[in-house]
Amino acid sequence: MLVGSSVRRVAVVGGVRIPFARSYTAYATIGNQEMLTAVFRAVVERFKLQGERLGDVAAGAVMKHSKDYSLTRECVLSSGLDPQTPGLDMQRACGTSLEAAIAIGNKIALGQIEAGLAGGTDTISDTPIVYPRSYQQLLLASYRGRSLLQRLTPWFGLRPRHFKPVLPAVVEPRTGLSMGQSTELTAKRWKVAREDQDRLAYESHTRAAAAWREGFYDDLVVEYLGLKVDNNIRADTSLEKLAKLRPSFAADGTLTAGNSTPLTDGASAVLLASEEWAAKRNLPVQAYLRYGKVWAVDFASGKEGLLMAPAYAVSAMLQDAGLKLQDFDYYELHEAFAAQVLCTLKAWQSPEFCRDALGLQAPLGGIDRARLNVKGGSVAIGHPFAATGTRILATLAKILAGDARAKRGLLSACTAGGMGVTAILER
């Protein structure tokens, strides 16, 4: 071990986020640094950490400007923490902040640090826009010139096409398919019906709306720029309304704007610590981060669906923990698309998949859907890519802390690149 002689328990003290907003709405004029700084400040205020030096802070963003090369550290410096608190940028697509939490948790478990923050932020409203590589090469060629003639010559090749901006696209470089197009293929492979997707989406919205009404999110979400509530939640939606929506990614498809996550802006963070550090400051321990697992699948060849890695990661993590899929009181599975969640659930119940893909003698089995995303999921709440992991971590920790009978919960996030990040929380 790098430090220490025993593995310590990792306490989840609590999490904070700003309301998630549909892109181009409430946060249309700000960027990742402003949002992540706001969340860090809220954590500092909530847990009275002004002037405290934390062992490390890990966070990141998927859509990121080049100027934000040290995003996390810059946000730490504006957070109210001791300026000697380090900051680390991480990025594992939609699993970024959950991966950050596992990384901080590992340092705490090994005794390298006593406490740290994990978080994430993302915005589509402030998407980095660049110009064609040919224009970049022209500029660099001019910059390298030693004489006036050498600096001017490249500019004779300037053409109108050089001023056409290049917008980032959520498309897999290996396949050229968007996440939605890829999930359409997976949904067809697993024969997931449109009606089942719409029902999961309906449950996501109604549960999220109910959670807000009952005050569950009051201490998890802080008002920001006048927004008090996640603005994508549709409390008045219905199965009939969802059924009228047109397919979004294929003419004969089943994925719609209603059963897919919207483009979203937002940020979130979670405070993790050793039990001793939390006790010294009279801070609560909501749960303990006990296991984490990351996996990847061969999606580029078509052997597996792009977003199916959590099916593998959870299986491997259950073996690490000596648990069954049914040994959980709550499940927080990121809803990139309703279809993705349903495909994963079907895979765990498939004898063929569990035998041939997971190497198991029997299926993992089903779960009680009443325990899945009980306070709403990403379809309703929204999905700022790098911020979702610590959103679901903070949500699950609070759920466990509020249920005296609960023992543990399962977390899962699928990501671009055919990866998945999973974790287990225990009381």
LUMVO-968540 format. One record per residue (C-alpha): y, z, x; residue number from 1. Coordinates in steps of 0.02 Angstrom, whole numbers, plus 50000, padded with zeros to 5 digits. Layout:
<recs>
- v w u n
- Y Z X NUM
...
</recs>
This chain:
<recs>
- v w u n
- 50000 50000 50000 1
- 50175 49962 50058 2
- 50240 50134 50010 3
- 50160 50293 49945 4
- 49980 50346 49928 5
- 49953 50336 49741 6
- 50004 50228 49594 7
- 50134 50307 49480 8
- 50160 50277 49295 9
- 50305 50163 49251 10
- 50413 50230 49111 11
- 50507 50118 48990 12
- 50666 50216 48957 13
- 50740 50090 48837 14
- 50821 49921 48817 15
- 50982 49843 48757 16
- 51033 49667 48710 17
- 51178 49577 48631 18
- 51148 49487 48465 19
- 51062 49321 48492 20
- 51169 49175 48433 21
- 51128 48997 48389 22
- 51197 48888 48527 23
- 51373 48819 48503 24
- 51420 48962 48387 25
- 51478 49138 48434 26
- 51456 49120 48622 27
- 51508 48937 48637 28
- 51645 48970 48765 29
- 51560 49092 48884 30
- 51418 49086 49009 31
- 51270 49180 49078 32
- 51369 49295 49192 33
- 51477 49361 49050 34
- 51327 49392 48937 35
- 51216 49475 49066 36
- 51360 49582 49129 37
- 51392 49641 48950 38
- 51210 49692 48933 39
- 51207 49783 49100 40
- 51365 49876 49053 41
- 51287 49925 48887 42
- 51133 49994 48976 43
- 51245 50093 49095 44
- 51342 50165 48950 45
- 51189 50200 48842 46
- 51097 50296 48978 47
- 51249 50368 49068 48
- 51218 50278 49231 49
- 51400 50259 49286 50
- 51406 50263 49476 51
- 51216 50278 49492 52
- 51125 50181 49625 53
- 50966 50101 49556 54
- 50827 50045 49671 55
- 50836 49864 49615 56
- 50889 49749 49474 57
- 50792 49590 49436 58
- 50850 49462 49310 59
- 50876 49276 49291 60
- 50918 49123 49188 61
- 50836 48955 49158 62
- 50993 48852 49122 63
- 51098 48899 49271 64
- 51253 48831 49359 65
- 51247 48810 49547 66
- 51391 48934 49559 67
- 51274 49067 49488 68
- 51162 49066 49641 69
- 51177 49257 49648 70
- 51194 49288 49462 71
- 51108 49457 49451 72
- 51200 49534 49598 73
- 51368 49477 49529 74
- 51327 49554 49361 75
- 51274 49717 49445 76
- 51441 49725 49535 77
- 51530 49720 49366 78
- 51411 49836 49275 79
- 51474 50009 49323 80
- 51323 50045 49433 81
- 51347 50098 49613 82
- 51392 49938 49710 83
- 51250 49980 49829 84
- 51127 49932 49691 85
- 51039 49770 49743 86
- 51016 49620 49629 87
- 50878 49490 49630 88
- 50876 49323 49539 89
- 50708 49273 49465 90
- 50650 49126 49359 91
- 50486 49095 49271 92
- 50554 48994 49125 93
- 50531 49086 48959 94
- 50435 49226 49045 95
- 50577 49266 49166 96
- 50630 49438 49106 97
- 50453 49498 49068 98
- 50406 49444 49244 99
- 50560 49537 49307 100
- 50503 49694 49217 101
- 50330 49682 49296 102
- 50410 49658 49468 103
- 50522 49810 49447 104
- 50375 49907 49375 105
- 50269 49866 49527 106
- 50403 49935 49644 107
- 50413 50095 49543 108
- 50224 50112 49535 109
- 50211 50093 49725 110
- 50349 50219 49757 111
- 50469 50093 49833 112
- 50604 50134 49705 113
- 50632 50266 49572 114
- 50718 50161 49440 115
- 50774 49984 49406 116
- 50837 49860 49278 117
- 50749 49703 49220 118
- 50834 49572 49114 119
- 50874 49394 49075 120
- 51007 49281 49000 121
- 51022 49102 48944 122
- 51144 48986 48861 123
- 51135 48809 48799 124
- 51319 48814 48750 125
- 51368 48821 48935 126
- 51238 48697 48996 127
- 51268 48636 49175 128
- 51318 48452 49172 129
- 51303 48350 49331 130
- 51335 48171 49383 131
- 51206 48044 49442 132
- 51125 48069 49611 133
- 51197 47903 49669 134
- 51372 47974 49645 135
- 51324 48132 49738 136
- 51258 48027 49882 137
- 51419 47927 49885 138
- 51522 48087 49899 139
- 51413 48156 50037 140
- 51418 47992 50133 141
- 51607 47998 50126 142
- 51607 48180 50182 143
- 51499 48138 50333 144
- 51617 48002 50393 145
- 51697 48036 50562 146
- 51836 47909 50547 147
- 51951 47860 50405 148
- 51856 47696 50384 149
- 51688 47786 50377 150
- 51756 47904 50245 151
- 51829 47764 50140 152
- 51687 47637 50149 153
- 51567 47726 50028 154
- 51701 47722 49893 155
- 51691 47532 49885 156
- 51523 47559 49799 157
- 51597 47664 49659 158
- 51547 47599 49487 159
- 51580 47657 49307 160
- 51398 47712 49292 161
- 51433 47849 49418 162
- 51538 47939 49288 163
- 51401 47949 49157 164
- 51351 48134 49150 165
- 51171 48188 49166 166
- 51124 48322 49039 167
- 50978 48440 49070 168
- 50830 48415 48955 169
- 50690 48535 48911 170
- 50561 48405 48959 171
- 50408 48428 49069 172
- 50428 48321 49227 173
- 50239 48294 49237 174
- 50220 48225 49061 175
- 50393 48173 49004 176
- 50363 48268 48842 177
- 50473 48400 48765 178
- 50401 48569 48724 179
- 50399 48522 48540 180
- 50308 48358 48572 181
- 50182 48449 48680 182
- 50153 48581 48547 183
- 50126 48446 48416 184
- 49978 48386 48519 185
- 49909 48563 48533 186
- 49931 48593 48347 187
- 49831 48435 48308 188
- 49695 48485 48431 189
- 49676 48656 48349 190
- 49702 48588 48172 191
- 49844 48707 48131 192
- 49914 48664 47960 193
- 50099 48646 47920 194
- 50081 48775 47780 195
- 50016 48907 47901 196
- 50159 48874 48021 197
- 50287 48891 47882 198
- 50208 49054 47825 199
- 50221 49129 47999 200
- 50402 49071 48008 201
- 50436 49148 47837 202
- 50362 49313 47896 203
- 50467 49306 48054 204
- 50629 49289 47955 205
- 50589 49416 47819 206
- 50529 49546 47943 207
- 50681 49523 48055 208
- 50798 49537 47906 209
- 50710 49694 47846 210
- 50719 49772 48019 211
- 50906 49745 48025 212
- 50928 49816 47850 213
- 50830 49973 47892 214
- 50932 50002 48051 215
- 50792 49971 48175 216
- 50902 49864 48288 217
- 51056 49976 48279 218
- 51025 50056 48449 219
- 50941 49905 48528 220
- 51084 49782 48499 221
- 51267 49803 48544 222
- 51407 49704 48463 223
- 51476 49566 48571 224
- 51625 49450 48542 225
- 51631 49501 48361 226
- 51448 49462 48327 227
- 51350 49611 48262 228
- 51186 49533 48203 229
- 51073 49393 48264 230
- 51147 49244 48174 231
- 50991 49136 48156 232
- 50898 49253 48039 233
- 50880 49181 47863 234
- 50851 49325 47745 235
- 50854 49205 47596 236
- 50726 49082 47662 237
- 50569 49042 47564 238
- 50409 48947 47585 239
- 50479 48816 47467 240
- 50636 48791 47574 241
- 50534 48782 47734 242
- 50416 48654 47657 243
- 50561 48534 47623 244
- 50611 48518 47806 245
- 50568 48359 47898 246
- 50461 48356 48056 247
- 50566 48371 48213 248
- 50457 48298 48351 249
- 50345 48168 48271 250
- 50353 48068 48111 251
- 50183 48133 48058 252
- 50207 48302 48140 253
- 50201 48480 48073 254
- 50335 48563 48181 255
- 50507 48577 48099 256
- 50673 48660 48132 257
- 50612 48798 48017 258
- 50451 48844 48108 259
- 50518 48819 48285 260
- 50638 48924 48387 261
- 50819 48866 48384 262
- 50923 48834 48539 263
- 50997 49006 48572 264
- 51120 49101 48682 265
- 51098 49283 48728 266
- 51048 49416 48854 267
- 50940 49573 48862 268
- 50887 49708 48985 269
- 50768 49856 48999 270
- 50782 50014 49105 271
- 50621 50062 49194 272
- 50592 50219 49298 273
- 50471 50345 49367 274
- 50435 50492 49253 275
- 50518 50611 49376 276
- 50679 50509 49385 277
- 50691 50502 49195 278
- 50654 50687 49175 279
- 50791 50737 49299 280
- 50917 50645 49191 281
- 50847 50703 49024 282
- 50813 50523 48977 283
- 50679 50480 48849 284
- 50518 50391 48892 285
- 50475 50272 48751 286
- 50317 50201 48828 287
- 50232 50159 48991 288
- 50211 49986 49067 289
- 50028 49989 49117 290
- 49965 49811 49147 291
- 50036 49639 49177 292
- 49960 49468 49204 293
- 50022 49292 49235 294
- 49920 49132 49214 295
- 49941 48944 49217 296
- 49845 48800 49138 297
- 49814 48619 49183 298
- 49921 48539 49049 299
- 49977 48386 49148 300
- 49803 48307 49140 301
- 49789 48344 48954 302
- 49649 48466 48985 303
- 49746 48607 48902 304
- 49898 48629 48792 305
- 50065 48661 48877 306
- 50092 48832 48797 307
- 49913 48897 48796 308
- 49919 49000 48957 309
- 49939 49166 48864 310
- 49766 49140 48788 311
- 49697 49148 48966 312
- 49814 49281 49033 313
- 49777 49403 48892 314
- 49590 49381 48915 315
- 49602 49418 49101 316
- 49718 49566 49071 317
- 49599 49641 48943 318
- 49462 49636 49073 319
- 49577 49725 49197 320
- 49613 49860 49070 321
- 49438 49875 48999 322
- 49505 49844 48823 323
- 49466 49734 48674 324
- 49593 49625 48586 325
- 49580 49740 48436 326
- 49624 49897 48537 327
- 49810 49879 48502 328
- 49920 49952 48368 329
- 50053 49817 48385 330
- 50068 49640 48455 331
- 50230 49560 48513 332
- 50191 49377 48542 333
- 50337 49262 48581 334
- 50352 49129 48446 335
- 50407 48977 48544 336
- 50340 48885 48392 337
- 50241 48956 48248 338
- 50107 48830 48295 339
- 50093 48899 48472 340
- 50054 49074 48408 341
- 49929 49009 48281 342
- 49841 48901 48411 343
- 49824 49051 48525 344
- 49754 49159 48385 345
- 49628 49023 48341 346
- 49577 49005 48523 347
- 49537 49191 48536 348
- 49424 49174 48384 349
- 49336 49017 48446 350
- 49161 49046 48520 351
- 49171 48878 48611 352
- 49342 48910 48688 353
- 49303 49088 48740 354
- 49138 49031 48817 355
- 49192 48869 48901 356
- 49373 48907 48947 357
- 49375 49096 48967 358
- 49196 49121 49027 359
- 49160 49252 48895 360
- 48995 49283 48807 361
- 49079 49314 48640 362
- 49248 49273 48559 363
- 49392 49393 48585 364
- 49409 49393 48395 365
- 49553 49406 48276 366
- 49696 49528 48256 367
- 49774 49611 48106 368
- 49922 49497 48066 369
- 50011 49644 47985 370
- 50032 49715 48161 371
- 50102 49555 48236 372
- 50290 49542 48270 373
- 50324 49675 48140 374
- 50513 49674 48169 375
- 50527 49484 48170 376
- 50493 49357 48306 377
- 50579 49222 48406 378
- 50577 49093 48265 379
- 50697 49206 48168 380
- 50787 49304 48302 381
- 50809 49159 48423 382
- 50754 49122 48599 383
- 50877 49123 48745 384
- 50743 49070 48869 385
- 50754 49203 49005 386
- 50807 49342 48887 387
- 50657 49345 48770 388
- 50539 49442 48882 389
- 50643 49600 48891 390
- 50689 49580 48707 391
- 50508 49595 48654 392
- 50475 49731 48785 393
- 50617 49839 48719 394
- 50566 49806 48540 395
- 50385 49855 48569 396
- 50432 50011 48668 397
- 50540 50073 48524 398
- 50404 50034 48396 399
- 50276 50134 48495 400
- 50397 50278 48519 401
- 50427 50286 48332 402
- 50244 50288 48281 403
- 50156 50451 48327 404
- 49986 50373 48289 405
- 50010 50220 48399 406
- 49930 50213 48571 407
- 49968 50042 48643 408
- 50043 49871 48616 409
- 50017 49695 48684 410
- 50155 49579 48746 411
- 50142 49393 48777 412
- 50262 49251 48820 413
- 50217 49068 48846 414
- 50327 48968 48964 415
- 50371 48793 49020 416
- 50263 48726 49160 417
- 50105 48781 49071 418
- 50122 48966 49117 419
- 50108 49129 49023 420
- 50160 49309 49058 421
- 50077 49456 48972 422
- 50087 49646 48979 423
- 50021 49805 48900 424
- 50126 49955 48848 425
- 50049 50125 48813 426
- 50114 50289 48745 427
</recs>
